[in-house]
Amino acid sequence: MDQKHKFVTTLVLFILLGIILYIIKRYSKFQECFSECDRTNLTYDEGARCINSEYRLSKEFCCSSYGQRKGHIWKGDNELLINNQLKMKERVDKKLKELENEKVESEYEN
């Protein structure tokens, strides 16, 4: 092979190597972001929030490809979760009491 052909072959190999390394780097960052983004199965109403963005109100929106590139994290707040669970328990207890009172009143009328 002549000098020019070796140079072109070497250049093509380096370009291919660069492309392969770029793809590997890009893919590994995507995997890392995906595993890091989704940290809870809670919904927004249950206390989860998108860290680094106050406008993203769902896990899908927070952990979209854009959100992953920006480093957003869908994370639940344990204190808020406990408060929401207590509020839910209070509402259920209140509803049960109302149903019980209705049952007693209907039995009294009969």
SULHU-V316687 format. One record per backbone hydrogen bond with DSSP energy under -1.0 kcal/mol. CO is the residue of the C=O (numbers start at 1). NH is the residue of the N-H. Records with the same first field share a line. If there is no record, write none. Layout:
CO: NH, NH
This chain:
2: 6
3: 7
4: 8
5: 9
6: 10
7: 11
8: 12
9: 13
10: 14
11: 15
12: 16
13: 17
14: 18
15: 19
16: 20
17: 21
18: 22
19: 23
20: 24
21: 25
22: 26
23: 27
24: 28
25: 29
26: 30
27: 31
28: 32
29: 33
30: 34
31: 35
32: 36
33: 37
34: 38
37: 39, 74
43: 48
44: 47
47: 77
49: 75
50: 53
51: 73
58: 62
59: 63
64: 68
65: 69
66: 70
67: 72
73: 51
74: 39
75: 49
77: 81
78: 82
79: 83
80: 84
81: 85
82: 86
83: 87
84: 88
85: 89
86: 90
87: 91
88: 92
89: 93
90: 94
91: 95
92: 96
93: 97
94: 98
95: 99
96: 100
97: 101
98: 102
99: 103
100: 104
101: 105
102: 106
103: 107
104: 108
105: 109
106: 110
